[in-house]
Amino acid sequence: MRPDLDRTQLDRYSRHIILNGVGPEGQAALLDSSVLVVGAGGLGSPIVQYLAAAGVGRLGIADDDRVERSNLQRQVVHRDADVGRPKVESAAEFVAELNPDVTVETHDLRVSPDNVMALIEGYDVVVDATDNFPTRYLLNDACVLTGTPLSHGAVYRFEGQVTTFEREGDSPCYRCLFPEAPPEGAVPDCATAGVLGVVPGLIGTVQATEVIKLLIGYGETLDGRLWNVDAGGMDVETVPIRPNPDCPVCGDDPAITSLEDVEYADRCRIPSG
């Protein structure tokens, strides 16, 4: 770590530096840290914003989508002028204008079993800001196999959820919570069901909070807990997530020891026979 912050950094991060629980050492840890955000949409936008503003030194952004006008109601790192551009490009441009301390690595690709291991290598934390089940399970399995902490968030209409998988001790994983994905079409996506534009901002900001706490070693994360909010009534519920000893990837006798053990296109199941 490097507590020798320069004068500009002392000014930029002054509210962190005077904060008990962060201080110059915590800010130095953020500047020396690296985070991969998978998804530069509704969830990824506030995550990228606040991690960049906090001074996370190396920020990876992975997404293969292009900006559409219908995205702008919630994906706030993109502008009207960005319509048609790769999301990773406009997100990286946003970060560059916000904080020159942050190095952005763009990955204009769809995360797959063929590239995910190389993609997450070297990052301290991975953030799941995706909108589909195959990628959620893929990131979970890759992070379990590599011991990489993972932040998960999801939104649906007026609702959202967040949890953190620290990958230490008796930390559960996404498959402990949801052993397999629901049938295709059982959970409509935002394009079908809609989503209140501020809800991804709420959930993404909580994810960014969790990541920052992990990086500076402060407080308690949502590891072992699923935080749910319904913005319609501002109802909040926290549900415990217990490690499943029979979990196929993090259990006592895991059946998944390689990403080749899973068919991510079919409810993310382990092939039979």
Disulfide bonds with the S-S distance in Angstrom:
none
